[in-house]
């Protein structure tokens, strides 16, 4: 958490948070509970969190509580809008939002998943062994649509393994998914400037994701492109313009449907541009993604009948 430009009280709050949460999280999984004395649901949740923290203590889990009335600055940094709000913290970063896991069984399930994939309690060798699992976790979270959390996970992997191309690529794609294209461009440019990373195929996929995001338009323009495409189904240029904008806006099915229809109508149009765009999308999303696998099957049926 940044400490520049803070007044004395804010700096003290940051120091307390660093001591009570960040430092323990470097080797432990910290359950961070934002609460207040007047919050009834908080009082109901506290015994559950304390019980679980005690049961999981030997696995490297600890509980840290932040009173939002006493630590307003910290709560503001986490953009806490309601309480209880609960996060899992590891190595100074949130790796999971536990707020909706209110029951003991739900919390244990999430903690078990995190502990199976995070190098809690491990040294440098243990961290290196778990890099692959950590990347897989980030990819899974990204596939579920949580770009912000995926970015936090990939960012942590980069701290563990600065020369890991998959971590850089994952962070770029997660930032794109979160609408943070400028940050994504900065991460990609930095990776491409490293000779050991520049030629990695994972970065090519990340570059595709960033290029596809450049087609993003506002809702009104997307609607206009959709109407234009529907009004002129034989106009390939209008179909392509809509498909690109739809994918950038997150409407993957609309984009795929449009491109597959284009390919079925005229697979040679513009040197096979519809198929090429689909392949670019597949690479950007990830070839193992369920949506990509399903859409590739549709393309294969058109190719091979």
C-alpha positions as CSV (number, residue, x, y, z in Angstrom):
1,X,0.0,0.0,0.0
2,X,1.5,3.4,-1.0
3,X,2.6,5.7,1.8
4,X,3.7,8.8,-0.1
5,X,1.7,12.0,0.4
6,X,-0.1,10.8,3.5
7,X,-0.7,12.8,6.7
8,X,0.5,11.5,10.0
9,X,-2.6,9.7,11.0
10,X,-2.8,8.0,7.6
11,X,0.8,7.0,7.8
12,X,0.2,5.4,11.2
13,X,-2.8,3.5,9.8
14,X,-0.7,2.2,7.0
15,X,2.1,1.2,9.4
16,X,-0.5,-0.7,11.6
17,X,-1.9,-2.4,8.5
18,X,1.6,-3.4,7.3
19,X,2.4,-4.8,10.8
20,X,-0.9,-6.6,11.4
21,X,-1.7,-7.8,7.9
22,X,0.9,-7.4,5.2
23,X,3.9,-8.8,7.1
24,X,2.0,-11.9,8.4
25,X,0.7,-12.4,4.8
26,X,4.1,-12.9,3.4
27,X,4.2,-16.4,4.7
28,X,0.6,-17.0,5.9
29,X,-2.8,-16.8,4.4
30,X,-4.5,-14.0,6.2
31,X,-8.3,-13.8,6.6
32,X,-8.9,-10.0,6.6
33,X,-12.2,-9.1,8.3
34,X,-13.6,-5.6,8.0
35,X,-16.2,-5.1,10.8
36,X,-17.7,-2.6,13.2
37,X,-19.2,-2.8,16.7
38,X,-22.7,-1.8,15.5
39,X,-22.8,-4.5,12.7
40,X,-25.0,-7.4,13.7
41,X,-23.9,-9.7,10.8
42,X,-20.3,-9.0,11.8
43,X,-20.9,-10.3,15.3
44,X,-22.5,-13.4,13.9
45,X,-19.6,-14.0,11.5
46,X,-16.8,-13.4,14.0
47,X,-17.1,-16.7,15.9
48,X,-17.1,-18.6,12.6
49,X,-13.9,-16.9,11.4
50,X,-12.2,-17.3,14.7
51,X,-13.1,-21.0,14.8
52,X,-11.8,-21.6,11.3
53,X,-8.6,-19.6,11.9
54,X,-7.9,-21.7,15.0
55,X,-8.6,-25.0,13.1
56,X,-6.4,-23.9,10.1
57,X,-3.6,-22.3,12.2
58,X,-1.2,-25.2,11.6
59,X,-1.8,-24.8,7.9
60,X,-0.6,-21.2,7.9
61,X,-4.0,-19.4,8.2
62,X,-4.3,-16.4,10.6
63,X,-7.2,-13.9,11.2
64,X,-6.8,-10.1,11.1
65,X,-9.6,-7.8,12.0
66,X,-10.0,-4.2,10.9
67,X,-12.6,-2.0,12.6
68,X,-13.9,0.3,9.8
69,X,-14.8,3.0,12.3
70,X,-11.2,3.2,13.7
71,X,-9.4,2.5,10.4
72,X,-11.4,4.5,7.9
73,X,-8.4,5.2,5.7
74,X,-7.6,1.5,5.3
75,X,-11.3,0.7,4.7
76,X,-11.3,3.4,2.0
77,X,-8.2,1.9,0.3
78,X,-10.1,-1.4,0.0
79,X,-13.2,0.4,-1.2
80,X,-15.3,-1.2,1.5
81,X,-18.9,-0.3,0.9
82,X,-20.7,-2.7,3.3
83,X,-19.7,-4.9,6.2
84,X,-18.8,-7.6,6.9
85,X,-16.3,-7.6,4.0
86,X,-13.8,-10.4,4.1
87,X,-10.7,-11.0,2.0
88,X,-8.0,-13.7,1.8
89,X,-4.6,-12.0,1.7
90,X,-1.3,-13.5,0.6
91,X,2.0,-11.7,0.2
92,X,0.3,-8.3,0.7
93,X,-2.4,-8.8,-2.0
94,X,-6.0,-10.0,-1.9
95,X,-6.3,-13.4,-3.6
96,X,-10.0,-14.1,-2.9
97,X,-13.1,-12.3,-1.8
98,X,-14.6,-14.4,1.1
99,X,-17.5,-12.0,1.8
100,X,-20.2,-14.3,0.3
101,X,-18.8,-17.4,2.0
102,X,-20.7,-17.0,5.3
103,X,-21.0,-20.6,6.5
104,X,-18.2,-22.7,8.0
105,X,-18.4,-25.2,5.2
106,X,-18.2,-22.5,2.5
107,X,-15.2,-20.8,4.1
108,X,-13.4,-24.1,4.5
109,X,-14.0,-25.0,0.9
110,X,-12.5,-21.8,-0.3
111,X,-9.6,-22.0,2.1
112,X,-8.8,-25.5,1.1
113,X,-8.7,-24.5,-2.6
114,X,-6.4,-21.6,-1.9
115,X,-4.1,-23.6,0.3
116,X,-3.8,-26.2,-2.4
117,X,-2.6,-23.7,-4.8
118,X,-0.7,-21.0,-2.8
119,X,2.8,-21.6,-1.5
120,X,1.8,-20.7,2.1
121,X,4.6,-21.2,4.5
122,X,7.1,-22.1,1.7
123,X,10.5,-20.7,1.0
124,X,11.9,-19.7,-2.4
125,X,12.1,-23.3,-3.5
126,X,8.5,-24.1,-2.5
127,X,7.4,-20.9,-4.3
128,X,9.1,-21.9,-7.5
129,X,7.5,-25.3,-7.4
130,X,4.1,-23.8,-7.1
131,X,4.4,-21.2,-9.8
132,X,2.6,-23.4,-12.4
133,X,-0.3,-24.1,-10.0
134,X,-0.5,-20.4,-9.2
135,X,-0.7,-19.5,-12.9
136,X,-3.4,-22.2,-13.4
137,X,-5.3,-20.5,-10.5
138,X,-5.0,-17.2,-12.2
139,X,-6.2,-18.6,-15.5
140,X,-9.2,-20.2,-13.9
141,X,-10.2,-17.0,-12.1
142,X,-9.8,-15.1,-15.4
143,X,-12.0,-17.6,-17.2
144,X,-14.6,-17.1,-14.5
145,X,-14.6,-13.4,-15.4
146,X,-12.9,-11.9,-12.4
147,X,-10.2,-9.9,-14.1
148,X,-9.2,-7.8,-11.0
149,X,-8.6,-10.9,-8.9
150,X,-6.8,-12.6,-11.7
151,X,-4.5,-9.6,-12.1
152,X,-3.7,-9.7,-8.4
153,X,-2.7,-13.4,-8.7
154,X,-0.6,-13.0,-11.9
155,X,1.1,-9.9,-10.3
156,X,2.1,-12.0,-7.4
157,X,3.5,-14.7,-9.6
158,X,5.6,-12.1,-11.3
159,X,7.1,-11.2,-8.0
160,X,7.9,-14.8,-7.4
161,X,9.2,-15.5,-10.9
162,X,10.0,-12.2,-12.7
163,X,11.1,-14.0,-15.9
164,X,8.0,-16.2,-16.2
165,X,6.3,-15.3,-19.6
166,X,3.0,-16.9,-18.7
167,X,2.7,-14.7,-15.7
168,X,3.4,-11.5,-17.7
169,X,0.9,-12.7,-20.4
170,X,-1.7,-13.6,-17.8
171,X,-1.4,-10.2,-16.2
172,X,-1.8,-8.4,-19.5
173,X,-4.9,-10.4,-20.3
174,X,-6.4,-9.9,-16.9
175,X,-5.8,-6.1,-17.1
176,X,-7.5,-6.0,-20.5
177,X,-10.4,-7.9,-19.0
178,X,-10.6,-5.3,-16.3
179,X,-10.6,-2.4,-18.7
180,X,-7.1,-1.3,-17.8
181,X,-5.6,-1.3,-21.2
182,X,-2.9,1.3,-20.5
183,X,-1.5,-0.7,-17.7
184,X,-1.7,-3.8,-19.9
185,X,0.2,-2.1,-22.6
186,X,2.9,-1.0,-20.1
187,X,3.3,-4.6,-18.8
188,X,3.4,-6.0,-22.4
189,X,6.0,-3.5,-23.5
190,X,8.2,-4.3,-20.5
191,X,8.0,-8.0,-21.2
192,X,8.7,-7.6,-25.0
193,X,11.8,-5.6,-24.1
194,X,13.2,-8.6,-22.3
195,X,15.0,-10.9,-24.9
196,X,14.2,-13.9,-22.8
197,X,10.5,-13.3,-22.9
198,X,9.9,-11.5,-26.2
199,X,9.6,-14.7,-28.4
200,X,7.3,-16.6,-26.0
201,X,4.0,-17.7,-27.5
202,X,2.1,-16.6,-24.4
203,X,3.0,-13.0,-25.0
204,X,1.7,-13.3,-28.6
205,X,-1.6,-14.3,-27.1
206,X,-1.5,-11.3,-24.7
207,X,-0.7,-9.0,-27.6
208,X,-3.7,-10.3,-29.4
209,X,-5.9,-9.6,-26.4
210,X,-4.7,-6.0,-26.2
211,X,-5.2,-5.5,-30.0
212,X,-8.7,-6.8,-29.9
213,X,-9.5,-4.6,-26.9
214,X,-8.6,-1.6,-29.1
215,X,-11.9,-2.1,-30.9
216,X,-14.0,-1.2,-27.8
217,X,-16.7,1.3,-28.4
218,X,-19.4,2.8,-26.1
219,X,-22.9,1.2,-25.9
220,X,-24.5,3.6,-28.3
221,X,-21.9,3.0,-31.0
222,X,-22.1,-0.8,-30.4
223,X,-25.8,-0.6,-30.9
224,X,-25.4,1.3,-34.1
225,X,-22.9,-1.2,-35.4
226,X,-25.3,-4.0,-34.5
227,X,-28.2,-2.4,-36.4
228,X,-26.0,-1.7,-39.4
229,X,-24.9,-5.3,-39.5
230,X,-28.4,-6.7,-39.1
231,X,-29.7,-4.3,-41.9
232,X,-27.0,-5.5,-44.4
233,X,-26.2,-9.2,-43.7
234,X,-24.3,-9.4,-47.0
235,X,-22.0,-6.5,-46.2
236,X,-18.9,-8.2,-44.9
237,X,-17.2,-4.9,-43.8
238,X,-20.2,-4.1,-41.5
239,X,-20.3,-7.6,-40.2
240,X,-16.6,-7.5,-39.3
241,X,-16.9,-4.1,-37.7
242,X,-19.7,-5.3,-35.5
243,X,-17.9,-8.6,-34.6
244,X,-14.7,-6.8,-33.5
245,X,-16.7,-4.3,-31.4
246,X,-18.9,-7.0,-29.9
247,X,-15.9,-9.0,-28.8
248,X,-14.2,-6.0,-27.3
249,X,-17.4,-5.2,-25.4
250,X,-17.5,-8.7,-23.9
251,X,-20.2,-10.1,-26.2
252,X,-18.1,-13.1,-27.3
253,X,-21.1,-15.2,-28.5
254,X,-22.3,-12.4,-30.7
255,X,-18.8,-11.9,-32.1
256,X,-18.4,-15.6,-32.8
257,X,-21.9,-16.0,-34.3
258,X,-21.2,-13.1,-36.7
259,X,-17.7,-14.4,-37.7
260,X,-18.9,-18.0,-38.2
261,X,-21.8,-16.7,-40.4
262,X,-19.4,-14.7,-42.4
263,X,-17.1,-17.7,-42.9
264,X,-20.0,-19.9,-43.9
265,X,-21.1,-17.3,-46.5
266,X,-17.7,-16.6,-48.0
267,X,-14.7,-18.2,-46.4
268,X,-12.4,-16.5,-48.9
269,X,-13.5,-13.0,-48.2
270,X,-10.6,-10.6,-47.6
271,X,-8.1,-13.5,-47.6
272,X,-10.0,-15.5,-45.0
273,X,-10.4,-12.6,-42.6
274,X,-13.3,-14.1,-40.7
275,X,-11.4,-17.3,-39.9
276,X,-8.2,-15.3,-39.1
277,X,-10.2,-13.1,-36.7
278,X,-11.7,-16.2,-35.0
279,X,-8.2,-17.7,-34.5
280,X,-6.9,-14.4,-33.1
281,X,-9.8,-14.4,-30.6
282,X,-9.2,-18.1,-29.7
283,X,-5.5,-17.3,-28.9
284,X,-6.3,-14.2,-26.9
285,X,-8.9,-16.0,-24.8
286,X,-6.9,-19.2,-24.3
287,X,-7.0,-22.4,-26.3
288,X,-8.1,-24.4,-23.3
289,X,-11.0,-22.1,-22.4
290,X,-14.3,-24.0,-22.6
291,X,-15.9,-21.3,-24.7
292,X,-13.0,-21.5,-27.2
293,X,-13.2,-25.3,-27.3
294,X,-16.9,-25.1,-28.1
295,X,-16.5,-22.4,-30.7
296,X,-13.6,-24.2,-32.4
297,X,-15.8,-27.2,-32.8
298,X,-18.4,-25.0,-34.6
299,X,-15.6,-23.7,-36.9
300,X,-14.3,-27.3,-37.5
301,X,-17.8,-28.4,-38.6
302,X,-17.8,-25.6,-41.2
303,X,-14.3,-26.5,-42.4
304,X,-14.7,-30.2,-42.6
305,X,-18.4,-30.6,-42.8
